[in-house]
Amino acid sequence: MAAKNKKNNTTETVSNTKHEMTFEKENYTWMIIGFAIIVLGFILMAGKTDDIFNNGEIFRTGEKSFSTTVKVTIAPIVVLLGFAVEIYAIFKNSSKSTDEPN
């Protein structure tokens, strides 16, 4: 019976402890922005690509169409920028001071 009471006491102390979140609201906001930028990059990459690769349009130097430039150059850069925003969101320090005196 003593073991039973001891178990209940430890359960109560565990349930009373305060849990801190790893990230704050601002971090999650930056993560959502980064995710939206990544999705935008993939949307820019989407679409019909047969005309780009079959006609050799991607290899021509003088007459690239706008869709080729967007799909091959701009969209991957947008995705990489989205990942950079995600990294910033993860490593961004919170506004609270993490140095607590002992």
Protein Blocks (a to p, Z undefined) as FASTA:
>chain_A
ZZmmmmmmmmmmmmmpccddfbdfklmmmmmmmmmmmmmmmmmmgccfklmmmnommmpm
klccfklmmmmmmmmmmmmmmmmmmmmmmmpccfbdfbdcZZ
